């Protein structure tokens, strides 16, 4: 059974190991930005002890960490206007899952969990930004809307996206009870609960690295 819980400082070693494996997997697939992930393993894992963010871990059977994300409450100034920054929003950062479990599409589950949680806390938006057009297109497939493209230092383009918070009771029920059939992001899916379960429809990796680097071609 899967569940989301707040991360603690005791999780740092397991988180670092998972992120390192993800970086090595990216390298083996010749995906961009793997070296950035590799250089910042400890910083990403250290989100579990940060005071300016709220890190959550996705755990299997209350023990093994198979994913994580950090919810920030402060908008990136290069991506969001002052008026937008005043709106209640979650900013997802550093979403990572175990590549050995990528067939289970756990990153998609984490994103929809965040949308549901935002609604339960009367937060209006779930937002994220990335530097990959392919990743931005995938976010749009997940129900996120592209707000703007921004030219950043060094001539790179960043993409700011948002999705309005809404209740997704199927996600919460599945995380609590292990029920495998979900309707994620408005589309019927079947999330695998083990290695023998059916593989769900293809999805891209939706994550933002410590320095804003994105993984444009990963499946979660």
C-alpha angles and dihedrals in degrees: 000000000000127000140171119229136164113273120242132201088257089067094062097095094049091045092051090050092051093047091048090052089049091052092049091048090052090051092051089053091046091238120164122257096024090128092054090053090047092052093050102043094119094045092052092046089046090066085090088073100037119118096203094059140043113230122198129189130209108222134191115225091345091294124061117064110226100165146003144191136184123222114209122192096200121082121233102250093219093056107037134047123238090253091052091047089058091059118092106258145152115228111204115216136169099012107178134167134187107269090217087067098044092116087068094062093226093164090062090051091050092052094050090045088056091051091051093046092049090055092049090053094047092248111151104209144029109206139180138167133209142174098228123089090203091054091047089053090051092051087055089054087054092057099268117134122221107239100179148330116239130198107224134191111301094029096280121144121230124197121213116203136174140187125198113244116252138165114266101183093174090065094051092046092050094048091051101040105022093240102164102207115086140164102220123187090351095304128102113249140162115224115207115239096191143008092273095052123103117277113244127226117296119274136172127242112269108198141119121215128226092268097038095268114144136206104232101183107034122121118216 
